[in-house]
Amino acid sequence: MSNQATEILIIDDDPSIRELVSRFLEKEGFTALDASTGEEGIALSIRRRPAIILCDYGLPGIDGLEVCEALRDRQDLESSYFILLTASGDMDSKVAAFDRGVDDFITKPFDYRELRSRIKAGMRIFHLNEALRRRQAIMDFDLNQAREYVRSQIPGPMKSDRVWIDFIYRPSHTLGGDMFHFDWIDDCLRIFVLDVSGHGIGSSLLSVAAHQLLVGGRLQANHLNPVEVLQELNRAFPMEKQNRLFFTIWYGVYDFKEKTLRYSSAGHPQGFLKESSGKSHVLMKGGIPIGMVKDYQYRYNHLELPDPFVICLFTDGLYEDESIPPDFNGSLDSFHKLLNRVPDKASAPAVWGGTVLQWLYTEARCLSPREDDLTLVVAEIDQDDRSGS
């Protein structure tokens, strides 16, 4: 048993009270600590973290309630049980003290039998709180390990002469349901963004499972064919076997030889594409989320894109963010219009794509706390390899 579990602190300016209570506590098998002022009691509490604090209300300087409030502000002392010693027994005073963090009262002069009973009750609550703290610490450690694993699955930015890809990724909780990936398959660039319904551990597990199936090469589909990929995902993840969870996904492949973008969507927000000429496209929507309907037939779309372009892909947590400017009403359509108004700093799409990310960081303040996960992937494509390779 730790010293903390057996230590009780008495804070009272009356030395005779401190001595009598200390003797009683030692006789009961506890280690007694004592302080004569509120300031001294606060310092000793922080240093020793006693299981129970017996504090007189009428201390000179900082009174007992102020001591309690100061200690309640500290996370490392949230398990300590605070008993206020007071000469007043009126109900209004007790209610006010409970509101300020006091756990229990003993009215002076007190009977040592009552003191013994209240200390026993306080110890039970202290040990329960400590057990909860230990379990929470274990859970936090496990969640942090899981979070680090999820983040390890996310690719780093891709920057070359032909491709520049960067992103914003902000899960709402320790674990989120958003996931994305981009890589090369032959001379094609593959990008997908998915968003699992709900939040937390269950959503994160499903997003990782889908990601591993797609990236690990175990999906029985031609990964250059978006429709085949979505069909196989739909067969692999029926929502009745995923605790009623489903996910949306945008899956696209840009073929550098054919200069064509082929993509399919399963209920995912429509992406936004802007060509170097200034022409913009809202990518066509289609399909329903993965896992909802067995044997659903997905369709693919394609765009001929011979000139440089930039594409923005995102999850709904981005355009539903309340920190976006006042003229934005939270709808997907208004977000597309907002993207189209992001100022060009040069004619090159790469500069526009970088401006999107910078604008969302600064103007739209997309790092604020949120209820939903947030993902934005910006990819800039230049078909000419200027490296000479």
C-alpha positions as CSV (number, residue, x, y, z in Angstrom):
1,M,0.0,0.0,0.0
2,S,1.4,3.4,-0.9
3,N,2.0,6.1,1.7
4,Q,-0.6,8.2,0.0
5,A,-3.2,5.6,0.7
6,T,-2.6,5.8,4.5
7,E,-1.8,9.5,4.9
8,I,-4.4,12.0,6.3
9,L,-3.7,15.7,6.5
10,I,-5.2,17.9,9.2
11,I,-5.3,21.7,8.5
12,D,-6.2,23.7,11.6
13,D,-4.8,26.8,13.2
14,D,-5.5,25.3,16.7
15,P,-2.5,23.2,17.7
16,S,-4.5,21.3,20.3
17,I,-6.9,20.1,17.6
18,R,-4.1,19.1,15.4
19,E,-2.4,17.1,18.2
20,L,-5.6,15.4,19.3
21,V,-6.7,14.4,15.8
22,S,-3.1,13.3,14.9
23,R,-3.0,11.0,17.9
24,F,-6.4,9.5,17.1
25,L,-5.3,8.9,13.4
26,E,-2.1,7.3,14.4
27,K,-4.0,5.0,16.8
28,E,-6.3,4.0,13.9
29,G,-3.3,3.0,11.8
30,F,-3.0,6.1,9.6
31,T,-0.1,8.4,9.0
32,A,-1.0,11.9,10.2
33,L,0.2,15.1,8.5
34,D,-0.6,18.5,9.8
35,A,-0.5,22.2,8.7
36,S,-1.5,25.3,10.6
37,T,-2.5,27.6,7.6
38,G,-4.3,27.2,4.3
39,E,-1.2,28.0,2.4
40,E,0.9,25.4,4.3
41,G,-1.9,22.9,3.8
42,I,-2.0,23.5,0.0
43,A,1.7,23.1,-0.3
44,L,1.8,19.9,1.8
45,S,-1.2,18.4,-0.2
46,I,0.6,19.0,-3.4
47,R,3.8,17.4,-2.1
48,R,2.3,14.4,-0.4
49,R,-1.1,13.8,-2.1
50,P,-2.9,12.6,1.1
51,A,-5.9,10.3,0.8
52,I,-8.0,12.5,3.1
53,I,-7.8,16.1,4.0
54,L,-9.4,17.3,7.2
55,C,-9.6,21.1,6.9
56,D,-11.0,23.7,9.3
57,Y,-13.3,26.3,7.7
58,G,-12.3,29.3,9.8
59,L,-8.6,29.4,9.0
60,P,-6.8,32.7,9.1
61,G,-5.9,34.1,5.6
62,I,-7.1,31.5,3.1
63,D,-10.2,29.8,4.6
64,G,-11.2,26.1,4.2
65,L,-13.3,26.6,1.2
66,E,-10.6,28.5,-0.7
67,V,-8.2,25.6,0.2
68,C,-10.7,23.1,-1.2
69,E,-11.1,25.1,-4.4
70,A,-7.3,25.4,-4.9
71,L,-6.8,21.7,-4.5
72,R,-9.8,20.8,-6.7
73,D,-8.1,22.6,-9.6
74,R,-5.3,20.1,-9.5
75,Q,-5.8,16.8,-11.5
76,D,-3.2,15.0,-9.3
77,L,-5.4,15.6,-6.2
78,E,-8.8,14.8,-7.7
79,S,-9.0,11.5,-5.7
80,S,-8.2,13.1,-2.3
81,Y,-11.3,13.2,-0.1
82,F,-11.9,16.6,1.4
83,I,-13.7,16.9,4.8
84,L,-14.5,20.4,6.1
85,L,-14.5,21.0,9.8
86,T,-17.0,23.7,10.7
87,A,-18.8,25.1,13.7
88,S,-21.8,25.9,11.4
89,G,-24.3,23.3,10.6
90,D,-26.9,25.3,8.6
91,M,-28.0,23.8,5.3
92,D,-27.2,26.9,3.1
93,S,-23.6,26.8,4.2
94,K,-23.3,23.1,3.5
95,V,-24.9,23.4,0.0
96,A,-22.6,26.2,-0.9
97,A,-19.6,24.2,0.3
98,F,-20.6,21.1,-1.7
99,D,-20.9,23.3,-4.8
100,R,-17.3,24.4,-4.2
101,G,-15.9,20.8,-4.1
102,V,-16.2,19.7,-0.4
103,D,-16.9,16.0,-0.1
104,D,-18.2,15.8,3.5
105,F,-18.6,17.8,6.8
106,I,-17.9,17.3,10.4
107,T,-19.4,19.8,12.8
108,K,-17.3,21.0,15.7
109,P,-17.1,19.8,18.4
110,F,-17.1,16.4,16.9
111,D,-17.4,12.9,18.3
112,Y,-14.4,10.6,17.4
113,R,-16.8,7.8,16.5
114,E,-18.3,10.1,13.9
115,L,-14.8,11.0,12.7
116,R,-13.9,7.4,12.4
117,S,-17.0,6.6,10.3
118,R,-16.5,9.5,8.0
119,I,-12.9,8.7,7.5
120,K,-13.8,5.1,6.6
121,A,-16.4,6.3,4.1
122,G,-13.8,8.7,2.7
123,M,-11.2,5.9,2.3
124,R,-13.7,3.8,0.4
125,I,-14.3,6.6,-2.1
126,F,-10.6,7.4,-2.3
127,H,-9.7,3.8,-3.2
128,L,-12.5,3.7,-5.8
129,N,-11.3,6.9,-7.3
130,E,-7.7,5.6,-7.4
131,A,-8.8,2.4,-9.1
132,L,-10.7,4.4,-11.7
133,R,-7.6,6.5,-12.3
134,R,-5.4,3.4,-12.8
135,R,-7.9,1.9,-15.2
136,Q,-8.2,5.2,-17.1
137,A,-4.4,5.4,-17.3
138,I,-4.3,1.9,-18.8
139,M,-7.1,2.8,-21.3
140,D,-5.4,6.1,-22.2
141,F,-2.1,4.2,-22.8
142,D,-3.9,1.7,-25.0
143,L,-5.8,4.4,-26.9
144,N,-2.6,6.3,-27.5
145,Q,-0.9,3.2,-28.8
146,A,-3.9,2.6,-31.2
147,R,-3.8,6.3,-32.2
148,E,-0.1,6.1,-33.1
149,Y,-0.7,3.0,-35.1
150,V,-3.6,4.6,-37.0
151,R,-1.4,7.7,-37.7
152,S,1.4,5.4,-38.9
153,Q,-0.9,4.2,-41.7
154,I,-1.3,7.7,-43.0
155,P,1.2,8.5,-45.8
156,G,3.4,11.5,-45.7
157,P,3.1,14.3,-48.2
158,M,4.1,13.5,-51.7
159,K,6.3,16.0,-53.6
160,S,7.8,15.5,-57.0
161,D,8.0,17.3,-60.3
162,R,4.7,15.7,-61.4
163,V,2.8,15.4,-58.2
164,W,2.4,17.5,-55.0
165,I,0.1,16.1,-52.3
166,D,-0.5,17.5,-48.9
167,F,-3.3,17.2,-46.4
168,I,-5.1,18.3,-43.2
169,Y,-6.1,15.4,-40.9
170,R,-7.8,16.1,-37.5
171,P,-9.7,13.3,-35.8
172,S,-12.4,14.5,-33.4
173,H,-11.5,12.0,-30.7
174,T,-8.3,10.1,-29.8
175,L,-9.3,7.7,-32.6
176,G,-11.2,8.8,-35.7
177,G,-13.0,7.1,-38.6
178,D,-11.4,9.1,-41.4
179,M,-8.7,7.4,-43.5
180,F,-6.9,8.3,-46.8
181,H,-4.1,7.0,-49.0
182,F,-2.3,7.8,-52.2
183,D,0.3,5.8,-54.1
184,W,1.6,4.8,-57.5
185,I,0.4,1.8,-59.4
186,D,2.5,1.6,-62.6
187,D,2.2,5.0,-64.2
188,C,-1.1,5.8,-62.4
189,L,-1.7,7.8,-59.3
190,R,-4.2,6.3,-56.9
191,I,-6.0,8.3,-54.3
192,F,-8.8,7.4,-51.9
193,V,-10.5,9.1,-48.9
194,L,-13.0,7.2,-46.7
195,D,-15.1,8.2,-43.7
196,V,-16.7,5.6,-41.4
197,S,-20.0,6.5,-39.7
198,G,-19.8,7.3,-36.0
199,H,-16.8,8.1,-33.9
200,G,-14.3,6.4,-31.6
201,I,-12.8,2.9,-31.4
202,G,-15.3,1.0,-33.5
203,S,-15.2,3.5,-36.4
204,S,-11.4,3.6,-36.3
205,L,-11.1,-0.2,-36.4
206,L,-13.3,-0.4,-39.5
207,S,-11.4,2.4,-41.2
208,V,-8.1,0.6,-40.6
209,A,-9.5,-2.7,-41.8
210,A,-10.7,-1.1,-45.0
211,H,-7.4,0.7,-45.5
212,Q,-5.3,-2.5,-45.0
213,L,-7.5,-4.4,-47.4
214,L,-7.0,-1.7,-50.1
215,V,-3.3,-1.0,-49.5
216,G,-2.2,-4.5,-48.6
217,G,-3.2,-5.9,-52.0
218,R,-5.6,-8.4,-50.5
219,L,-8.7,-7.0,-52.1
220,Q,-9.7,-9.3,-55.0
221,A,-10.1,-6.5,-57.5
222,N,-8.2,-4.6,-60.2
223,H,-7.0,-1.6,-58.1
224,L,-6.9,0.6,-61.3
225,N,-10.7,0.0,-61.7
226,P,-12.6,2.1,-59.2
227,V,-15.9,0.3,-59.8
228,E,-14.4,-3.1,-59.1
229,V,-12.8,-1.8,-55.9
230,L,-16.1,-0.4,-54.6
231,Q,-18.0,-3.6,-55.5
232,E,-15.5,-5.7,-53.6
233,L,-15.4,-3.4,-50.6
234,N,-19.2,-3.6,-50.5
235,R,-19.0,-7.4,-50.4
236,A,-16.3,-7.4,-47.8
237,F,-17.9,-5.0,-45.3
238,P,-21.7,-5.6,-45.0
239,M,-22.9,-3.3,-42.2
240,E,-24.8,-6.1,-40.4
241,K,-21.4,-7.7,-39.7
242,Q,-19.8,-4.4,-38.8
243,N,-21.9,-3.5,-35.8
244,R,-24.2,-1.5,-38.1
245,L,-21.3,0.8,-39.2
246,F,-20.8,1.8,-42.8
247,F,-18.4,4.1,-44.7
248,T,-18.3,6.4,-47.6
249,I,-15.4,6.5,-49.9
250,W,-14.1,8.4,-52.9
251,Y,-11.7,6.3,-55.0
252,G,-9.9,7.7,-58.0
253,V,-7.0,6.8,-60.4
254,Y,-5.2,9.3,-62.7
255,D,-3.5,7.7,-65.7
256,F,-0.6,9.8,-66.8
257,K,-0.4,8.1,-70.2
258,E,-4.0,8.6,-71.0
259,K,-4.3,11.8,-69.1
260,T,-7.6,10.7,-67.7
261,L,-9.1,10.7,-64.2
262,R,-11.3,7.7,-63.5
263,Y,-13.2,7.7,-60.2
264,S,-16.1,6.2,-58.3
265,S,-17.9,7.3,-55.1
266,A,-19.8,5.4,-52.5
267,G,-21.9,8.2,-50.9
268,H,-18.9,10.4,-50.3
269,P,-18.9,14.2,-50.5
270,Q,-18.2,15.5,-54.0
271,G,-14.6,16.5,-54.5
272,F,-13.5,19.8,-56.2
273,L,-11.2,20.0,-59.2
274,K,-9.6,23.1,-60.7
275,E,-7.7,23.2,-64.0
276,S,-4.7,25.5,-64.7
277,S,-7.0,27.4,-67.1
278,G,-9.2,28.4,-64.2
279,K,-12.0,26.0,-65.1
280,S,-13.4,24.2,-62.1
281,H,-15.4,21.0,-61.7
282,V,-17.5,19.6,-58.9
283,L,-16.9,15.9,-59.2
284,M,-20.0,13.9,-59.8
285,K,-21.6,12.1,-56.8
286,G,-22.9,8.6,-57.0
287,G,-23.6,5.5,-55.1
288,I,-24.5,4.7,-51.6
289,P,-22.2,4.1,-48.6
290,I,-20.3,0.8,-48.5
291,G,-22.1,-2.0,-46.6
292,M,-25.6,-0.7,-46.9
293,V,-27.0,-2.7,-49.8
294,K,-25.8,-6.1,-50.9
295,D,-24.7,-6.4,-54.6
296,Y,-25.2,-2.7,-55.2
297,Q,-23.9,-1.7,-58.6
298,Y,-21.5,1.3,-58.5
299,R,-20.6,3.4,-61.5
300,Y,-17.5,5.2,-62.5
301,N,-16.9,8.7,-63.9
302,H,-14.0,10.0,-65.9
303,L,-12.5,13.4,-66.9
304,E,-10.0,14.1,-69.7
305,L,-7.4,16.3,-68.1
306,P,-4.5,17.0,-70.4
307,D,-3.4,20.2,-68.6
308,P,-2.2,20.6,-65.0
309,F,-4.9,20.6,-62.3
310,V,-5.5,20.4,-58.6
311,I,-8.1,18.2,-56.8
312,C,-9.5,18.7,-53.3
313,L,-10.9,15.6,-51.6
314,F,-12.4,15.8,-48.1
315,T,-14.8,14.3,-45.5
316,D,-18.0,16.0,-44.4
317,G,-16.4,17.1,-41.1
318,L,-14.6,19.9,-43.1
319,Y,-17.6,21.6,-44.7
320,E,-19.7,21.1,-41.6
321,D,-17.1,23.0,-39.5
322,E,-18.7,26.0,-37.7
323,S,-15.4,27.9,-37.8
324,I,-15.7,28.5,-41.6
325,P,-16.5,32.1,-42.4
326,P,-20.0,33.7,-41.9
327,D,-21.1,33.5,-45.5
328,F,-20.7,29.8,-45.4
329,N,-23.9,28.0,-44.5
330,G,-22.4,24.5,-43.7
331,S,-23.6,22.9,-46.9
332,L,-21.5,21.1,-49.5
333,D,-22.6,23.4,-52.2
334,S,-21.5,26.5,-50.3
335,F,-18.2,24.9,-49.5
336,H,-17.6,24.3,-53.2
337,K,-18.4,27.9,-53.9
338,L,-16.0,28.9,-51.1
339,L,-13.2,26.9,-52.6
340,N,-13.7,28.5,-56.0
341,R,-13.2,31.9,-54.3
342,V,-9.9,31.0,-52.7
343,P,-7.6,33.6,-54.3
344,D,-5.0,32.5,-56.9
345,K,-1.5,33.7,-56.1
346,A,-0.2,32.6,-59.5
347,S,-1.4,30.8,-62.6
348,A,0.2,27.5,-61.5
349,P,-2.3,25.1,-59.8
350,A,0.3,24.1,-57.3
351,V,0.2,27.5,-55.8
352,W,-3.5,27.4,-55.7
353,G,-3.5,24.1,-53.9
354,G,-1.0,25.3,-51.3
355,T,-3.2,28.4,-50.9
356,V,-6.2,26.2,-50.1
357,L,-4.3,24.5,-47.3
358,Q,-2.9,27.8,-45.9
359,W,-6.3,29.5,-46.1
360,L,-8.0,26.7,-44.3
361,Y,-5.4,26.8,-41.6
362,T,-5.5,30.6,-41.1
363,E,-8.7,32.1,-42.4
364,A,-11.1,29.2,-41.7
365,R,-9.3,28.2,-38.5
366,C,-9.7,24.5,-39.3
367,L,-7.7,23.4,-36.2
368,S,-10.5,24.4,-33.8
369,P,-12.2,21.7,-31.6
370,R,-14.8,19.8,-33.5
371,E,-17.5,17.1,-33.1
372,D,-16.5,15.3,-36.3
373,D,-13.3,14.1,-37.9
374,L,-11.8,16.4,-40.5
375,T,-9.8,15.4,-43.5
376,L,-8.7,17.4,-46.6
377,V,-6.4,16.0,-49.2
378,V,-5.1,18.4,-51.9
379,A,-3.3,16.9,-54.9
380,E,-1.7,18.9,-57.7
381,I,-0.9,17.1,-60.9
382,D,1.4,18.3,-63.7
383,Q,1.6,15.8,-66.5
384,D,5.0,16.9,-67.8
385,D,7.9,15.4,-65.8
386,R,10.3,18.4,-65.7
387,S,13.0,16.3,-64.1
388,G,13.9,14.9,-67.5
389,S,13.6,11.3,-66.4
